[in-house]
Amino acid sequence: MHYNQHTLPNGLRIIHAPSLSKVAYCGYAVDAGTRDEGENEQGMAHFVEHLSFKGTEKRKAWHIINRMENVGGDLNAYTNKEETVIYSAFLTEHFPRAVELLTDIVFHSTFPQREIDKEVEVVIDEIKLYDDTPSELIFDDFEDLIFKNHPLGRNILGKPEQLRNFTTADVLNFTSRYYHPTNMVFFVLGNLDFKKVVRLVEKSMHDVLFSEYKTIRNSPPAYIPEHLVVPKDTNQAHVMIGGRGYDAYSEKRTALYFLNNILGGPGMNSKLNVSLRERKALVYSVESNLTSYTDTGVFCIYFGTDPEDVDACLNLTYKELKHLRDVKMTALQLNAAKKQLIGQIGVASDNNENNALDMAKSFLHYNKFDSPEALFHRIESLTAEGLLEVANEMFAEEMLSTLIYR
């Protein structure tokens, strides 16, 4: 994918990818997430995301909601462990409106206490909903297990008792630390002239000055595998198996991404789906996932099953992991797996919203964006020997942790 880039005098990086669609996407990606919160700020990054729509120096919440909605656009945001992204989707003719609104939200939100007191109850309801969904909750509890006593293990939503204590001053303290132009990117995907993009973004930020800042993070402590069974009042047992993965800069990340897809990716022919569901009918849902952070990563396998079938599922899972460690893929198997993954990426890249968000994250951390074709090339260059080496590093049983709800 071809893209344009420019850095404003105040330090903001702008990235733009052209598109022929009548719909465009733009927003701010901030290099601050859950892991950047202080001990007394748990849940703050996500809370800021919610509160950013509740009022600025010149707009009330109602005006923010309607600014893009009135022209058929959409305003959205998300928070994860390392980023907060606030963005909009709209017809290209409404780009000036989107830029001005997003800049106002990101740099001029006032976080009034009355809105904090109301919104905290919304977030607490979100926490309760999450707690009632063990198939999602277990992912956060698993990261807490493998990143014990480290901010990466924290739940993104925070704790109700802490959220209720947040004040306007607390929120402003957090945003004043991280919401600097040098600590974020502005991303655009759409059929827009790049010179116009730069001009409008710079105009919208005329009062946002340069301030040198870059998020500094503490790496997690050494990983020690653990095995934990948590009693839960559920009809189904929920199981996670996994451990630390490669960080976002590792050259081996593509190989693990490839193996993860073979093992438990979205294809119905993944090894775990065939073994646990198609052959044995032990599960309805089984998957493996890979998350790379700036200095570490997570590899995990999830399945839900009847409590009496947990051991059988674990044995089958470990058998598949052992096979990937011990048996080198044939040329035919390797080429077929490459073709499948490249096809999946190609289909996924037809979604412009996902492309815009991927571009934002990549530019935020790498200061570049690889096209799907560049990823295809890395996949094509993978060898059976290299995959075997990565499988032995990542899938050794003695390095895996387990978390079981039952």
Helices and strands as residue ranges (DSSP letters): E 4-7, E 13-17, E 23-30, G 34-36, G 39-41, H 44-51, H 61-69, E 74-79, E 84-91, G 92-94, H 95-108, H 113-131, H 134-146, G 151-153, H 160-163, H 168-178, G 181-183, E 184-189, H 194-204, E 227-230, E 237-245, H 253-264, H 271-272, I 273-279, E 283-292, E 297-305, G 307-309, H 310-326, H 331-348, H 352-366, H 372-380, H 384-394, G 397-399, E 401-405
